[in-house]
């Protein structure tokens, strides 16, 4: 009978070792899942804090057919609370990308980054604008840009607006 107590004790210790190993594994996995959820939550929060919008009168977007190549000029405002990266700006006009896009900052003194509430002057250049568009035409602009990195994360914002060329 003395033998039965020792084997029970061994089984008890083995069970405790296995359950503590499983508990440690579960705690590690729970910790990893919590970290992922926290990063996703920060990403959702950042997405809600990043935004851009068309600025100006959408019925009077400048079309310059005299320059070569022709130009369309409009303004985009950073309406979020984080700095945007103007180098990531993408523009589609009636679903097509123009041949060239240049940007500059509006303001006095001239800003060096696209800060919140800052205006970005966007100039689209394309040699086909004269054949594709004329004054009074309505066109669709789709604009997208990314934010600067905030706490290791970046987000994007976009807008779509119909404008009239003048």
Buried (B, 14 or more C-beta within 10 A) or exposed (E): EEEEEEEEEEEEEEEEEEEEEEEEEEEEEEEEEEEEEEEEEBBEBBBEBBBBBBBBEBEEBEBBBEEEBBBBBBBBBBBBBBBBBBEEBEBBBEEEEBEEBEBEBEEEEEBEEBBBEBBBBBBBBBEEBBEEBEEEBEBEBBBBBBBBEBEEEBBBBEBEBEBBBE
